[in-house]
């Protein structure tokens, strides 16, 4: 038990340090890794609490329900991070349309909601409802160029962007300073020139690769 609690405290401390660094600078650590670490922390905390409660009551741990509630908290945290990114993005300078695969995300979210309604156990229902929350949160977003950066499913701040490539007439691919990951988003043909002008204003004409 002491070992479990010790691991939980270490994970909490590491997560807090990484999240604080990211939130203050918004450069360096990708938001997705903060989300992953947050999920791991939540799972560890919930498992430790369940084990502690079971030990105090002298009963066995219901790992099925523990896993369900842990996943609920994790997915709600990731969905909350999606909404935070939209607030942190600031004023929209150019709207590029709805989120990628919006119809697919809405369909998946709807099917998960239906699956949740059909469950008998409340922990199973919550599992599907919270999973659906992430899909619906992603589906309701829009692709935008904003004051703080470029927003798709998450926010890519301007200081992280080293350059960009316009592939064909419809795809904007970004090159990041601190990662080999190259996020891309679709650009409507009628807004291509306006998009390039905004990128040149924010990054400089020399940032264009094509």
N, C-alpha and C positions, 0 to 999 in steps of 0.2 A: 504493500500500500504506500509506504513512504517513497519507494522508488517511482511509482506512478505519479505521485504528487510532485516529486522532484522534477520529472520529465515535463510535466505540465507547466511548472513555474519557469523552466528554461525556455520552453516554446513560447510562453506568453511574453517573456522578456525580449526574446529575439523578434517576435512579431511586432511588439510595440516599437522597438528600435527601428526596424525596417519601415514600418508604416509612417513613423514620425519623419524619417528622412525623406521618404517619398512625398508626403503631404507638404512638407516645408519647401522642398526644392522642385518637385515635380520633374526631376530628371534622374537619370541613372537607373533606378530599379523600375522594371516594367510593372504596370498595375496588375497584370495578370498573375505575376508571381506573388504580389501582396495578397491577392484573392486566394490563391492556392494555399499560401501559408495560413491565412485566416481560417480556411476550411479545416486544415490540419489541426490548428489550435482548438477550434470549436469541437471537433471530434474527440480530441484528447481530453478536453475539459469535461464534456458530457460523459464520456466513458469513465473518467475518474470519479465524477460525482455519483454516477450510477453504482459503481463498485463500492464507494464509501457508504452510500445509503443502504445497499444490500448488506454490507458488513455490519452496520449498526443495527439493522433489523434482524440479522441472522437468517436472511433468505437468499435465494439465488438471484443472480442478475438476469433480467430479461433483455438479452442482447439484441433481439429483434426490435423491440420498441426503442431501446437506447440508440441503435443505429438510425432508426427512422427519425427520431427527434433531432439527432445530431445533424443528419443531412438536411432537415428542415431549416435549422439555424444557419447552416453553411450556405444553402441556396438563397435564403433571404438576405444574407450578408452580401453575396455576389450581386443579387438584384439591386440591393441598396447602393452598391458601388457603381452600378450602371447609372442610376439616377444622380448620384453625386457627381459623376463625370460631366453630366449635362449641365449641372449648376456651375461647376468649376470652369466650364468652357467659356462662359461670358456671353456677350452679345454675338448673335449670328451675323456674319458678314456676307455669306452666300449660302443659300440652301440648295443642296444637290439632290434632294428627293428623299423618299422613305428608305428605311433600312434595307440592306441586302436580304434577299430570301424572305421578305416580309410575310408572304402568303404561307410559306412553309412553316415559319415560326409561329404564326397565328394558329395554323392547323394543329401543330404539335401541342401548343398550349391548350387548345380547346379539347383535344383528345385526352390530355392528362387530367384536365378538370373533370371530364366525364368519368374517367377511370377512378378518380378520387371519390366521386359521388357513389360509385358502386361498391366501395369498400365497406366492411363492417366495423373494423377496428379504427378508432380515431387517429392512432399513430400512423396507420396506413393511409388514411385520408389526407392527413397533414403532409405526408411524404409526397403524394401526387400533387396536392395543391401548391406546395412551395416550389416543387420542380416546375410546375406550370408558370409560377410567378416569374421565374427567370426568363422563360421563352417569351412571355407577354411583355416583360420589361424591355427585352431586346427588340421585339417587333414594333413597339410604339416609338422607337427612336427614329431620328432622321440623320442623314449624312450632311454635315455642315462644315464650312470653314468659319471659325470663330475667332474672337479676340485672343483667346488663350491658346489656341491650337486647332488641329483638325479633329473633328468628332465623327466617329462611326459608332461601333459598339463600345469603344472606350476613347478616351482623349489622348491624342498625341501632341504634347506641348511643342510650341515653336522651337525652344532651345534644343530639343532632341533631334530636330530635322536637319540633316546635312545637305540634302538635295532631293530632287524628284525627277521622275520620268513620265512623260505623257505617251502612253502606248496606244498607237492607233488614234482614234478620235474619242474613245470612251473610257479609258482606264488611267487613273492617276496612281502611280506607284512611288512610295516614299523611301528614301534612304536615310537611315538613322545613324547618329554619331556613335551610339554606344551599343549597337546590336546589329546582328546580321539579319534579323527579322525585317522584312520589307512589306509593311502594310499597304494595301491597295484599296481603292474605292472607285466606283463608277462615276463618271462625269457626263451629264447630258450634253449632247453635241452643241446645243444652242447656248450652253454656258461655259464652253471650253475656254474662250478668249477671256472672259471675266475671271475664270478660275486661275488662269496663267498670270493675269495681271496682279491678282491678289497675292499669289505665291511670290512673284517677283518683288512686290512691295515689302513683304514680310521677310523674305529670305535673301533677296538680292538677285539680280539677273544672272549672276554666275552660278547660282545653285541649280539651274536647269541642266539636265543631262541629255535632253533630247527635245 
